[in-house]
Amino acid sequence: MPALAAATVVAAGLALPMSSASAQTGSATGYATQNGGTTGGAGGQTVRATTGTQIHEALCNRPSTSTPIIIEVEGTINHGNTSKVSGDGCETADDVIELKKISNVTIVGTGSGAVFDQLGIHIRESDNIIIQNVTVRNVKKSGSPTSNGGDAIGMESGVRNVWVDHVTLEASGGESEGYDGLFDMKNNTQYVTLSYSVLRNSGRGGLVGSSESDRSNGYVTFHHNRYENIDSRAPLLRGGIGHMYNNHYTELHESGINSRAGARAKVENNYFEDSKDVLGTFYTDERGSWEVGGNIFDNVTWSGEGDENYPAGPDPQSTTSVSIPYFYELDDAGCVPQVVDQTAGADSGNRVSDGDCEAENPTDPDPEPTDPDPTDPDPTDPDPDPTDPPVGSNLSIGAGADGSGKASGTSYGNVTDGDMGTYWSPSGSTGRISVKWGSDTTVSAINIREAAGAEGNIGSWRVVDHDTGAVLATGSGAGAITIEPTTLRKINFEITSSDGTPRVAEFETYAG
Protein backbone atom coordinates (compact mmCIF):
# COMPACT_ATOMS: atom_id res chain seq x y z
CA MET A 1 0.00 0.00 0.00
CA PRO A 2 1.41 3.45 -0.84
CA ALA A 3 2.31 5.86 1.91
CA LEU A 4 -0.68 7.64 3.37
CA ALA A 5 -1.07 11.38 2.99
CA ALA A 6 -0.95 13.33 6.23
CA ALA A 7 -3.53 15.90 7.26
CA THR A 8 -3.76 18.16 10.25
CA VAL A 9 -6.78 19.30 12.21
CA VAL A 10 -6.68 21.93 14.93
CA ALA A 11 -8.92 21.30 17.92
CA ALA A 12 -8.91 23.36 21.09
CA GLY A 13 -5.54 24.84 20.15
CA LEU A 14 -3.77 21.51 19.68
CA ALA A 15 -2.75 20.12 16.29
CA LEU A 16 -3.96 16.57 15.86
CA PRO A 17 -2.14 14.49 13.23
CA MET A 18 -4.49 12.40 11.15
CA SER A 19 -4.03 9.71 8.51
CA SER A 20 -6.19 9.29 5.46
CA ALA A 21 -6.76 6.91 2.54
CA SER A 22 -9.50 5.92 0.14
CA ALA A 23 -9.43 2.17 0.84
CA GLN A 24 -9.28 0.13 4.05
CA THR A 25 -6.89 1.63 6.59
CA GLY A 26 -6.00 1.19 10.20
CA SER A 27 -6.62 -1.62 12.64
CA ALA A 28 -9.60 -2.57 14.76
CA THR A 29 -10.06 -0.81 18.09
CA GLY A 30 -12.11 -1.42 21.22
CA TYR A 31 -13.77 -4.73 21.96
CA ALA A 32 -13.27 -5.82 18.32
CA THR A 33 -9.60 -6.34 19.27
CA GLN A 34 -10.53 -9.00 21.81
CA ASN A 35 -11.54 -12.66 21.32
CA GLY A 36 -8.75 -13.17 18.78
CA GLY A 37 -9.11 -9.79 17.08
CA THR A 38 -10.82 -8.54 13.92
CA THR A 39 -8.86 -8.45 10.65
CA GLY A 40 -11.62 -8.92 8.07
CA GLY A 41 -10.36 -10.00 4.68
CA ALA A 42 -6.72 -9.07 5.30
CA GLY A 43 -4.41 -11.19 3.18
CA GLY A 44 -7.14 -12.21 0.77
CA GLN A 45 -8.01 -11.28 -2.79
CA THR A 46 -9.26 -7.74 -3.49
CA VAL A 47 -12.36 -7.54 -5.70
CA ARG A 48 -14.12 -4.42 -7.02
CA ALA A 49 -17.95 -4.25 -6.95
CA THR A 50 -20.34 -1.59 -8.26
CA THR A 51 -23.60 -3.50 -7.64
CA GLY A 52 -25.05 -5.50 -4.79
CA THR A 53 -25.14 -8.56 -7.03
CA GLN A 54 -21.40 -8.23 -7.59
CA ILE A 55 -20.85 -8.12 -3.82
CA HIS A 56 -22.79 -11.37 -3.51
CA GLU A 57 -20.88 -12.88 -6.44
CA ALA A 58 -17.57 -12.03 -4.79
CA LEU A 59 -18.67 -13.87 -1.65
CA CYS A 60 -20.04 -16.85 -3.57
CA ASN A 61 -17.01 -17.29 -5.81
CA ARG A 62 -14.68 -17.89 -2.87
CA PRO A 63 -13.34 -21.45 -2.44
CA SER A 64 -14.93 -21.58 1.03
CA THR A 65 -17.02 -19.51 3.41
CA SER A 66 -13.85 -18.53 5.32
CA THR A 67 -11.53 -17.61 2.45
CA PRO A 68 -10.38 -14.02 3.17
CA ILE A 69 -11.64 -11.38 0.75
CA ILE A 70 -11.64 -7.59 0.51
CA ILE A 71 -14.56 -6.18 -1.50
CA GLU A 72 -13.99 -2.59 -2.61
CA VAL A 73 -17.33 -0.96 -3.38
CA GLU A 74 -17.92 2.12 -5.50
CA GLY A 75 -21.18 3.71 -6.60
CA THR A 76 -24.79 3.31 -5.47
CA ILE A 77 -25.99 -0.11 -4.32
CA ASN A 78 -29.80 -0.44 -4.42
CA HIS A 79 -32.69 -2.83 -4.93
CA GLY A 80 -32.39 -2.62 -8.69
CA ASN A 81 -28.88 -4.04 -8.73
CA THR A 82 -28.94 -6.45 -5.77
CA SER A 83 -30.04 -10.05 -6.35
CA LYS A 84 -29.52 -13.41 -4.69
CA VAL A 85 -26.50 -15.39 -5.88
CA SER A 86 -25.89 -19.07 -5.09
CA GLY A 87 -22.59 -20.77 -4.40
CA ASP A 88 -20.47 -22.72 -1.91
CA GLY A 89 -19.12 -19.56 -0.28
CA CYS A 90 -22.37 -17.78 0.49
CA GLU A 91 -26.04 -17.77 1.47
CA THR A 92 -27.29 -14.54 -0.07
CA ALA A 93 -30.74 -13.02 -0.59
CA ASP A 94 -32.51 -10.48 -2.76
CA ASP A 95 -32.90 -6.86 -1.62
CA VAL A 96 -30.28 -6.98 1.17
CA ILE A 97 -26.52 -7.37 1.46
CA GLU A 98 -26.47 -10.75 3.18
CA LEU A 99 -23.37 -11.82 5.15
CA LYS A 100 -24.57 -15.16 6.53
CA LYS A 101 -22.50 -18.04 7.89
CA ILE A 102 -19.25 -16.54 6.61
CA SER A 103 -16.02 -15.10 7.99
CA ASN A 104 -12.95 -13.05 7.06
CA VAL A 105 -14.64 -10.39 4.92
CA THR A 106 -13.98 -6.68 4.46
CA ILE A 107 -16.44 -4.39 2.65
CA VAL A 108 -14.90 -0.96 2.09
CA GLY A 109 -16.02 2.06 0.11
CA THR A 110 -13.47 3.42 -2.33
CA GLY A 111 -13.07 5.78 -5.26
CA SER A 112 -15.87 8.32 -5.46
CA GLY A 113 -17.72 6.66 -2.56
CA ALA A 114 -20.16 3.86 -1.81
CA VAL A 115 -23.83 4.41 -0.94
CA PHE A 116 -26.26 1.64 0.04
CA ASP A 117 -29.52 3.34 -0.84
CA GLN A 118 -32.62 1.89 0.90
CA LEU A 119 -30.65 -1.35 1.18
CA GLY A 120 -29.42 -2.71 4.52
CA ILE A 121 -26.44 -4.86 5.48
CA HIS A 122 -27.37 -8.02 7.42
CA ILE A 123 -24.73 -9.99 9.36
CA ARG A 124 -25.92 -13.36 10.69
CA GLU A 125 -23.98 -16.31 12.18
CA SER A 126 -20.73 -14.75 10.99
CA ASP A 127 -17.42 -13.55 12.41
CA ASN A 128 -14.39 -11.41 11.59
CA ILE A 129 -16.18 -8.81 9.47
CA ILE A 130 -15.03 -5.25 8.69
CA ILE A 131 -17.29 -2.59 7.14
CA GLN A 132 -15.59 0.72 6.45
CA ASN A 133 -16.17 4.00 4.60
CA VAL A 134 -19.71 3.43 3.34
CA THR A 135 -23.03 5.26 3.64
CA VAL A 136 -26.23 3.31 4.37
CA ARG A 137 -29.40 5.38 4.14
CA ASN A 138 -33.19 5.19 4.33
CA VAL A 139 -33.59 1.45 4.97
CA LYS A 140 -37.27 0.69 5.63
CA LYS A 141 -39.23 -2.06 7.36
CA SER A 142 -42.58 -0.83 6.06
CA GLY A 143 -43.63 0.96 2.94
CA SER A 144 -41.72 0.35 -0.25
CA PRO A 145 -39.10 -0.83 -0.82
CA THR A 146 -38.21 -2.72 2.39
CA SER A 147 -34.91 -4.25 3.45
CA ASN A 148 -33.27 -5.82 6.50
CA GLY A 149 -36.21 -5.22 8.83
CA GLY A 150 -35.56 -1.49 8.59
CA ASP A 151 -32.02 -1.64 10.04
CA ALA A 152 -29.14 0.09 8.27
CA ILE A 153 -26.70 -2.47 9.72
CA GLY A 154 -28.08 -5.39 11.71
CA MET A 155 -26.30 -8.29 13.44
CA GLU A 156 -27.83 -11.38 15.00
CA SER A 157 -27.41 -15.07 15.89
CA GLY A 158 -23.92 -15.80 17.15
CA VAL A 159 -22.08 -12.93 15.49
CA ARG A 160 -18.51 -12.33 16.69
CA ASN A 161 -15.84 -9.74 16.01
CA VAL A 162 -17.21 -6.98 13.80
CA TRP A 163 -15.52 -3.63 13.27
CA VAL A 164 -17.66 -0.92 11.65
CA ASP A 165 -15.61 2.20 11.01
CA HIS A 166 -16.05 5.56 9.27
CA VAL A 167 -19.58 4.89 8.10
CA THR A 168 -22.59 7.17 7.80
CA LEU A 169 -25.90 5.63 8.84
CA GLU A 170 -28.99 7.76 8.33
CA ALA A 171 -32.76 7.62 8.00
CA SER A 172 -35.42 10.21 7.25
CA GLY A 173 -37.64 9.76 10.28
CA GLY A 174 -38.84 7.27 12.85
CA GLU A 175 -40.95 4.14 13.04
CA SER A 176 -44.08 5.89 11.80
CA GLU A 177 -42.21 6.72 8.59
CA GLY A 178 -41.15 3.09 8.14
CA TYR A 179 -37.66 3.09 9.65
CA ASP A 180 -36.18 1.08 12.52
CA GLY A 181 -32.65 1.07 13.99
CA LEU A 182 -29.44 2.32 12.46
CA PHE A 183 -27.10 -0.12 14.22
CA ASP A 184 -28.67 -3.18 15.89
CA MET A 185 -27.14 -6.19 17.65
CA LYS A 186 -29.14 -9.10 19.04
CA ASN A 187 -29.26 -12.81 19.82
CA ASN A 188 -25.72 -13.45 21.02
CA THR A 189 -23.70 -10.78 19.20
CA GLN A 190 -20.38 -9.92 20.87
CA TYR A 191 -17.04 -8.15 20.38
CA VAL A 192 -18.18 -5.29 18.18
CA THR A 193 -16.74 -1.79 17.71
CA LEU A 194 -18.42 1.18 16.03
CA SER A 195 -15.88 3.97 15.50
CA TYR A 196 -15.61 7.33 13.73
CA SER A 197 -19.15 7.10 12.36
CA VAL A 198 -22.19 9.35 11.99
CA LEU A 199 -25.70 8.20 12.98
CA ARG A 200 -28.42 10.75 12.27
CA ASN A 201 -32.02 11.66 11.50
CA SER A 202 -33.61 8.53 12.94
CA GLY A 203 -36.06 7.61 15.65
CA ARG A 204 -33.71 4.88 16.89
CA GLY A 205 -29.94 4.92 16.98
CA GLY A 206 -29.55 1.22 17.75
CA LEU A 207 -29.88 -1.52 20.30
CA VAL A 208 -27.82 -4.24 21.95
CA GLY A 209 -30.35 -6.95 22.79
CA SER A 210 -33.82 -7.25 21.27
CA SER A 211 -35.75 -7.78 24.54
CA GLU A 212 -35.25 -7.78 28.31
CA SER A 213 -34.49 -11.51 28.09
CA ASP A 214 -31.97 -11.16 25.25
CA ARG A 215 -28.93 -10.58 27.47
CA SER A 216 -26.37 -12.66 25.57
CA ASN A 217 -24.97 -9.64 23.72
CA GLY A 218 -22.31 -7.18 24.73
CA TYR A 219 -18.63 -6.31 24.76
CA VAL A 220 -19.39 -3.42 22.43
CA THR A 221 -17.34 -0.23 22.01
CA PHE A 222 -18.64 3.07 20.61
CA HIS A 223 -16.00 5.77 20.15
CA HIS A 224 -15.56 9.00 18.19
CA ASN A 225 -19.07 8.78 16.74
CA ARG A 226 -21.65 11.53 16.29
CA TYR A 227 -25.29 10.82 17.17
CA GLU A 228 -27.38 13.64 15.71
CA ASN A 229 -31.14 14.24 15.63
CA ILE A 230 -32.01 10.88 17.21
CA ASP A 231 -35.08 10.22 19.37
CA SER A 232 -33.65 7.39 21.50
CA ARG A 233 -31.36 4.32 21.65
CA ALA A 234 -27.93 5.88 21.49
CA PRO A 235 -27.64 2.99 22.19
CA LEU A 236 -30.16 0.89 24.12
CA LEU A 237 -28.05 -1.65 26.03
CA ARG A 238 -29.71 -4.76 27.50
CA GLY A 239 -27.34 -6.90 29.53
CA GLY A 240 -23.65 -7.11 28.74
CA ILE A 241 -21.02 -4.38 28.76
CA GLY A 242 -20.83 -1.29 26.57
CA HIS A 243 -17.97 1.21 26.44
CA MET A 244 -18.79 4.68 25.14
CA TYR A 245 -16.00 7.23 24.90
CA ASN A 246 -15.23 10.40 22.93
CA ASN A 247 -18.63 10.47 21.23
CA HIS A 248 -20.53 13.65 20.39
CA TYR A 249 -24.26 13.44 21.11
CA THR A 250 -26.42 16.28 19.87
CA GLU A 251 -30.19 16.66 19.59
CA LEU A 252 -31.19 13.47 21.40
CA HIS A 253 -34.88 14.19 21.81
CA GLU A 254 -36.16 11.55 24.27
CA SER A 255 -33.22 9.56 25.70
CA GLY A 256 -29.64 8.64 24.92
CA ILE A 257 -27.56 5.84 26.43
CA ASN A 258 -30.20 3.55 27.91
CA SER A 259 -28.55 0.99 30.20
CA ARG A 260 -31.16 -1.50 31.34
CA ALA A 261 -31.83 -5.16 32.14
CA GLY A 262 -28.56 -5.55 34.05
CA ALA A 263 -26.36 -3.84 31.47
CA ARG A 264 -23.20 -2.04 32.54
CA ALA A 265 -21.96 0.99 30.60
CA LYS A 266 -18.63 2.78 30.90
CA VAL A 267 -19.30 6.34 29.72
CA GLU A 268 -16.28 8.65 29.60
CA ASN A 269 -15.09 11.84 27.95
CA ASN A 270 -18.19 12.26 25.79
CA TYR A 271 -19.78 15.58 24.85
CA PHE A 272 -23.57 15.70 25.28
CA GLU A 273 -25.24 18.76 23.78
CA ASP A 274 -28.75 20.18 23.32
CA SER A 275 -30.34 16.92 24.43
CA LYS A 276 -32.61 15.29 26.99
CA ASP A 277 -32.01 12.38 29.42
CA VAL A 278 -28.75 11.38 27.77
CA LEU A 279 -27.98 8.59 30.27
CA GLY A 280 -30.04 6.37 32.51
CA THR A 281 -32.56 3.53 32.54
CA PHE A 282 -35.69 4.31 30.57
CA TYR A 283 -38.98 2.57 29.67
CA THR A 284 -38.44 -0.34 32.10
CA ASP A 285 -38.13 -1.14 35.79
CA GLU A 286 -35.23 -3.52 35.07
CA ARG A 287 -32.36 -1.25 35.88
CA GLY A 288 -28.90 -1.09 34.36
CA SER A 289 -25.82 0.71 35.71
CA TRP A 290 -23.02 2.98 34.55
CA GLU A 291 -19.57 4.30 35.35
CA VAL A 292 -19.08 7.92 34.34
CA GLY A 293 -16.07 10.22 34.10
CA GLY A 294 -14.83 13.21 32.16
CA ASN A 295 -18.10 13.88 30.30
CA ILE A 296 -19.46 17.33 29.42
CA PHE A 297 -23.21 18.03 29.61
CA ASP A 298 -23.94 21.15 27.57
CA ASN A 299 -27.58 22.30 27.62
CA VAL A 300 -28.81 18.86 28.68
CA THR A 301 -32.22 18.64 30.37
CA TRP A 302 -33.26 15.86 32.72
CA SER A 303 -36.70 14.55 33.58
CA GLY A 304 -37.63 13.53 37.10
CA GLU A 305 -37.41 9.96 38.28
CA GLY A 306 -40.68 8.10 37.95
CA ASP A 307 -42.27 4.83 36.87
CA GLU A 308 -39.93 3.15 34.37
CA ASN A 309 -37.83 6.30 34.19
CA TYR A 310 -34.49 6.58 35.99
CA PRO A 311 -32.32 9.34 34.51
CA ALA A 312 -28.70 9.53 35.68
CA GLY A 313 -28.79 13.34 35.91
CA PRO A 314 -28.80 16.18 36.62
CA ASP A 315 -25.54 15.22 38.38
CA PRO A 316 -24.57 11.82 36.94
CA GLN A 317 -22.69 9.59 39.37
CA SER A 318 -21.20 6.15 38.85
CA THR A 319 -23.32 3.21 39.98
CA THR A 320 -20.87 0.47 38.96
CA SER A 321 -17.25 -0.05 37.96
CA VAL A 322 -16.31 -1.43 34.55
CA SER A 323 -12.85 -2.80 33.79
CA ILE A 324 -11.77 -2.39 30.15
CA PRO A 325 -9.34 -5.06 28.86
CA TYR A 326 -7.83 -3.14 25.95
CA PHE A 327 -5.64 -0.04 25.70
CA TYR A 328 -7.21 3.16 24.41
CA GLU A 329 -6.44 6.88 24.43
CA LEU A 330 -8.92 9.56 25.45
CA ASP A 331 -9.29 13.01 23.95
CA ASP A 332 -10.56 15.55 26.46
CA ALA A 333 -14.34 15.88 26.23
CA GLY A 334 -13.95 19.55 25.35
CA CYS A 335 -12.15 18.57 22.14
CA VAL A 336 -14.72 15.99 21.06
CA PRO A 337 -17.10 18.11 18.91
CA GLN A 338 -14.25 19.42 16.76
CA VAL A 339 -12.34 16.13 16.59
CA VAL A 340 -15.44 14.15 15.63
CA ASP A 341 -16.49 16.77 13.11
CA GLN A 342 -13.15 16.37 11.34
CA THR A 343 -12.91 12.57 11.48
CA ALA A 344 -16.30 10.84 11.59
CA GLY A 345 -18.37 9.47 8.75
CA ALA A 346 -17.90 8.04 5.29
CA ASP A 347 -15.77 9.91 2.75
CA SER A 348 -13.82 11.71 5.49
CA GLY A 349 -10.51 10.19 4.44
CA ASN A 350 -10.59 7.59 7.25
CA ARG A 351 -8.94 10.16 9.48
CA VAL A 352 -8.41 9.32 13.13
CA SER A 353 -7.45 11.27 16.23
CA ASP A 354 -4.16 10.50 17.92
CA GLY A 355 -5.89 10.73 21.30
CA ASP A 356 -3.70 13.59 22.51
CA CYS A 357 -6.14 16.48 22.43
CA GLU A 358 -6.21 18.44 25.68
CA ALA A 359 -8.96 21.04 25.71
CA GLU A 360 -7.99 24.54 26.65
CA ASN A 361 -9.47 25.62 29.95
CA PRO A 362 -8.59 29.23 30.75
CA THR A 363 -10.25 28.96 34.15
CA ASP A 364 -7.95 26.11 35.22
CA PRO A 365 -4.55 26.68 33.60
CA ASP A 366 -1.63 24.40 34.27
CA PRO A 367 0.67 25.89 36.90
CA GLU A 368 3.80 27.61 35.74
CA PRO A 369 6.75 25.20 35.90
CA THR A 370 9.22 25.79 38.69
CA ASP A 371 12.87 24.80 38.81
CA PRO A 372 13.55 22.88 42.01
CA ASP A 373 16.72 20.94 42.58
CA PRO A 374 15.81 17.43 41.35
CA THR A 375 18.57 15.91 43.46
CA ASP A 376 17.03 17.24 46.68
CA PRO A 377 13.63 15.56 47.08
CA ASP A 378 11.11 16.80 49.61
CA PRO A 379 12.17 15.25 52.97
CA THR A 380 8.57 15.22 54.16
CA ASP A 381 7.51 12.99 51.26
CA PRO A 382 10.31 10.52 50.50
CA ASP A 383 10.37 8.60 47.25
CA PRO A 384 8.09 5.56 47.60
CA ASP A 385 10.61 3.24 45.95
CA PRO A 386 13.34 2.04 48.33
CA THR A 387 15.95 2.15 45.56
CA ASP A 388 17.88 5.35 44.95
CA PRO A 389 16.24 7.67 42.42
CA PRO A 390 18.19 8.61 39.27
CA VAL A 391 20.66 11.45 39.54
CA GLY A 392 21.26 14.38 37.22
CA SER A 393 18.92 16.91 35.67
CA ASN A 394 15.23 16.06 35.51
CA LEU A 395 14.47 16.42 31.80
CA SER A 396 10.74 16.65 32.49
CA ILE A 397 10.97 20.13 34.02
CA GLY A 398 9.70 22.53 31.38
CA ALA A 399 8.70 19.72 29.01
CA GLY A 400 5.17 19.19 27.73
CA ALA A 401 2.74 16.61 29.04
CA ASP A 402 -0.49 14.98 27.93
CA GLY A 403 -2.41 11.79 28.56
CA SER A 404 -5.38 9.56 27.93
CA GLY A 405 -7.68 11.52 30.23
CA LYS A 406 -7.60 13.34 33.54
CA ALA A 407 -9.78 13.34 36.62
CA SER A 408 -11.53 16.54 37.58
CA GLY A 409 -9.22 18.97 39.34
CA THR A 410 -6.01 17.37 38.07
CA SER A 411 -3.77 18.32 35.18
CA TYR A 412 -1.24 16.67 32.88
CA GLY A 413 1.21 19.52 33.52
CA ASN A 414 1.29 18.70 37.24
CA VAL A 415 3.67 15.78 36.58
CA THR A 416 6.35 18.09 35.14
CA ASP A 417 6.12 21.06 37.50
CA GLY A 418 8.49 19.78 40.22
CA ASP A 419 5.78 20.21 42.85
CA MET A 420 4.88 17.13 44.93
CA GLY A 421 1.73 18.94 46.09
CA THR A 422 0.09 18.73 42.65
CA TYR A 423 -0.70 15.60 40.67
CA TRP A 424 -2.43 13.93 37.74
CA SER A 425 -5.04 11.19 38.09
CA PRO A 426 -6.59 9.29 35.18
CA SER A 427 -10.31 9.65 34.51
CA GLY A 428 -10.71 5.97 35.47
CA SER A 429 -8.66 3.36 37.32
CA THR A 430 -6.12 3.11 34.50
CA GLY A 431 -4.67 5.51 31.97
CA ARG A 432 -1.65 7.04 30.25
CA ILE A 433 0.49 10.03 31.24
CA SER A 434 3.19 11.24 28.84
CA VAL A 435 6.13 13.63 28.80
CA LYS A 436 7.07 15.16 25.44
CA TRP A 437 9.76 17.39 24.01
CA GLY A 438 10.06 19.49 20.87
CA SER A 439 13.30 17.78 19.80
CA ASP A 440 15.00 14.40 20.13
CA THR A 441 15.77 13.61 23.77
CA THR A 442 17.68 10.63 25.16
CA VAL A 443 16.18 9.00 28.26
CA SER A 444 17.68 6.10 30.20
CA ALA A 445 15.81 6.34 33.52
CA ILE A 446 12.53 7.61 34.87
CA ASN A 447 11.13 8.10 38.35
CA ILE A 448 7.39 7.91 39.06
CA ARG A 449 6.52 9.66 42.30
CA GLU A 450 3.06 9.23 43.82
CA ALA A 451 1.31 12.03 45.67
CA ALA A 452 1.08 11.91 49.45
CA GLY A 453 -1.71 9.62 50.60
CA ALA A 454 -1.77 7.63 47.38
CA GLU A 455 1.40 5.57 47.85
CA GLY A 456 0.92 2.03 46.57
CA ASN A 457 -2.11 2.80 44.42
CA ILE A 458 -0.30 2.23 41.13
CA GLY A 459 -0.44 -1.45 40.15
CA SER A 460 0.99 -2.80 36.91
CA TRP A 461 2.41 -0.49 34.27
CA ARG A 462 4.45 -0.30 31.12
CA VAL A 463 6.76 2.34 29.70
CA VAL A 464 6.35 2.93 25.96
CA ASP A 465 8.27 4.86 23.32
CA HIS A 466 5.33 6.82 21.90
CA ASP A 467 7.20 7.51 18.65
CA THR A 468 7.63 3.83 17.74
CA GLY A 469 5.22 2.00 20.05
CA ALA A 470 8.09 -0.06 21.51
CA VAL A 471 7.61 -1.26 25.11
CA LEU A 472 10.69 -0.16 27.05
CA ALA A 473 9.85 -1.63 30.47
CA THR A 474 7.05 -3.28 32.46
CA GLY A 475 6.53 -3.74 36.16
CA SER A 476 4.37 -2.71 39.10
CA GLY A 477 4.40 0.05 41.69
CA ALA A 478 5.91 3.51 41.55
CA GLY A 479 9.58 4.40 41.84
CA ALA A 480 12.77 4.40 39.79
CA ILE A 481 12.81 2.58 36.45
CA THR A 482 15.92 1.98 34.35
CA ILE A 483 15.61 1.51 30.58
CA GLU A 484 18.02 1.14 27.71
CA PRO A 485 19.08 4.63 26.55
CA THR A 486 16.39 5.64 24.04
CA THR A 487 16.18 8.72 21.87
CA LEU A 488 12.60 9.90 21.45
CA ARG A 489 10.30 12.89 21.60
CA LYS A 490 7.53 11.43 23.74
CA ILE A 491 7.53 8.76 26.44
CA ASN A 492 4.41 7.13 27.91
CA PHE A 493 3.79 5.73 31.37
CA GLU A 494 0.73 3.52 30.99
CA ILE A 495 -1.00 2.33 34.17
CA THR A 496 -2.72 -0.97 33.34
CA SER A 497 -4.05 -1.81 36.81
CA SER A 498 -4.40 -0.08 40.18
CA ASP A 499 -5.24 -0.74 43.80
CA GLY A 500 -6.88 2.65 44.24
CA THR A 501 -7.01 5.96 42.42
CA PRO A 502 -3.53 6.58 40.95
CA ARG A 503 -2.06 9.99 41.72
CA VAL A 504 1.16 10.72 39.86
CA ALA A 505 2.81 13.80 41.36
CA GLU A 506 5.96 13.70 39.23
CA PHE A 507 6.99 11.84 36.06
CA GLU A 508 10.72 12.50 36.15
CA THR A 509 13.01 11.60 33.25
CA TYR A 510 16.81 11.42 33.19
CA ALA A 511 19.54 10.98 30.61
CA GLY A 512 21.67 8.77 32.78
Beta strands, then each sheet from edge to edge (+ up, - down):
strand 1: 5-11
strand 2: 14-20
strand 3: 45-49
strand 4: 69-77
strand 5: 97-100
strand 6: 103-117
strand 7: 121-124
strand 8: 127-132
strand 9: 135-137
strand 10: 153-156
strand 11: 160-165
strand 12: 168-173
strand 13: 183-186
strand 14: 190-195
strand 15: 198-204
strand 16: 207-208
strand 17: 218-223
strand 18: 226-232
strand 19: 236-238
strand 20: 241-245
strand 21: 248-252
strand 22: 257-260
strand 23: 264-268
strand 24: 271-276
strand 25: 279-282
strand 26: 289-293
strand 27: 296-301
strand 28: 309-311
strand 29: 400-403
strand 30: 431-450
strand 31: 460-465
strand 32: 471-476
strand 33: 479-495
strand 34: 504-510
sheet 1: 1+ 2-
sheet 2: 3+ 4+ 6+ 8+ 11+ 14+ 17+ 20+ 23+ 26+
sheet 3: 3+ 4+ 6+ 9+ 12+ 15+ 18+ 21+ 24+ 27+
sheet 4: 5+ 7+ 10+ 13+
sheet 5: 16+ 19+ 22+ 25+ 28-
sheet 6: 29+ 30- 33+ 31- 32+
sheet 7: 29+ 30- 34+
end
